[in-house]
Amino acid sequence: MALTPDRLGLATLRHLPPESRPLVRPGTVPAGIVHLGLGAFHRAHQAVHTEAAVGAAGGDWGIIGVAPRSTDVVEALDAQDCLFSVTTLAAEGAATRVVGALAGVRHAASDPDAVVGLFADPAIRVVTLTVTEKAYRLDPVTAALTVDADLTADLTTGRPPRTVPGLLVRGLLARAAADAGPIALVSCDNLPANGRRLRGLVEQCLALARVPDATAERVLAAVTCPGTMVDRIVPASTDETRDTARQALGVTDLAAVAAEPWSQWVIEDDFPGGRPAWERSGAILTGDAGPWERLKLRALNGVHSATAYLGALAGAETVAEALTLPHLDAVLRRLLAEEIAPSFTPPPGADVAEYGEQVLARFGNPAIRYRTTQVAMDGSQKLPQRVLHTVADLRAAGRSARWSALVVAAWLRFLLGYADDGRPLPLDDPLADRLRAALAAGAHTPAGVVDAVFALREVFPADLAADDEFRADVTGWLTALERHGVRATLAGAR
């Protein structure tokens, strides 16, 4: 595609400020990684870490980015020679730099066979994923594969795959047939034990596809699924994001993203075909990402969800704005200290209280305009690992989960579809139809809402749903939120 003179691309790199140029020479790093999910988070996180690793230690670890559905980002990147910028937003100012980690882009929906073919290339030794929790089609409680007509067709017919699990398994089978060598599949999504869940997904799909035992064993023997923990706040790109990039670069970047200064990546070091020197980018390589994952899911993502639901109900547009609500920071600190911290053993050297203070400071960054309704999406997929696992561990130990119950009540109140001032709230959730149907069939009272939604086993396991103390706490908070609104409920919280 022809590049306009004022558009970011190879031809305009030399005009950029020196501090904004890529750390590697774009177009010269051969591909060694395929990434599924070409959204803003990948571009501001794994792509940045990988470019820094290659810039520091070399290696043929260029990334071929694959967008599963949307064509917009593929078209923008294709027109810009796969270049894009990341603007780091801090309270004291912004800094923008172009990233040259991408070696190519593909659109899975329009050419899935080409993406499958990438798996069969021996040069590709790592596949990373940021496709959101719902794309794995795993029950958030049981980790069982959710099978529908699309997935069945992907695994039992010869049609081009349309689902992420179908694409993965078709690609792994093509790799095995080509004898292309071992490969690591690396989930960078917020799933509990994401490496184990991804391997379980592959095993379940191979069984559903009725792959012969010998072939399945050969596929699984050549695949590792290292667990990870990823952390960086990356709000959705807006016209303001693109305007900021243009002011910094002097050219237009239609694939620009913005992010907070903080970035963390914890990776289990299990890569049979090699990997970039990610430790040179600040990543933590470990034998077990589990403690880091629980720290982040509970003390960051759980608090993020709490802030988003309470903030959205109170009319706050952004997470930073929500944190200015009177008493919310005090409630979140009690949630962290009294429930999240006692619910698990943190990584060696990590202090949950200190981490929590860092989280609240990051959420309060006024330069990051992360919308509460964006964080509130997909609650049925997010709440189990972000909040309900904390509750389950607390209740098993005989401890109260009252502040966690407030988070669940805020989600239930959000499901009713209107803020405290009557403005409508969107329900963007893979179980939206089930949730609406359950609410419509139940009694229109706080207890009725709790009964209706607690009956959904995809969200609430039976033992937690039957916990009378937890149900009573959720019902009490929901009653207060319905009668008095968020501000008065927080003011009266004890």
Salt bridges, closest charged atoms under 4 A:
ASP6 OD2 - ARG246 NH2 3.51
GLU51 OE1 - ARG97 NH1 2.66
ASP60 OD1 - ARG125 NH2 3.07
ASP148 OD2 - ARG137 NH1 2.54
ASP150 OD1 - ARG159 NH2 3.23
ASP150 OD1 - ARG162 NH1 3.75
ASP154 OD1 - ARG159 NH2 2.83
GLU203 OE2 - ARG199 NE 3.62
ASP231 OD1 - ARG362 NH2 2.80
ASP239 OD1 - ARG242 NH2 3.02
GLU260 OE2 - ARG362 NH2 2.44
ASP269 OD1 - ARG275 NE 2.85
GLU279 OE1 - ARG275 NH1 2.79
GLU317 OE1 - ARG369 NH2 3.57
ASP329 OD2 - ARG333 NH1 3.44
GLU338 OE2 - ARG334 NE 2.72
GLU357 OE2 - ARG333 NE 2.64
ASP378 OD1 - LYS134 NZ 3.34
ASP393 OD2 - ARG298 NH2 2.80
ASP420 OD1 - ARG413 NH2 3.60
ASP421 OD2 - ARG423 NE 2.72
ASP433 OD1 - ARG436 NH1 3.75
ASP451 OD1 - ARG471 NH2 2.24
GLU458 OE2 - ARG434 NH1 2.31
ASP467 OD2 - ARG395 NE 2.73
GLU469 OE1 - ARG395 NH2 3.44
GLU482 OE2 - ARG413 NE 2.98
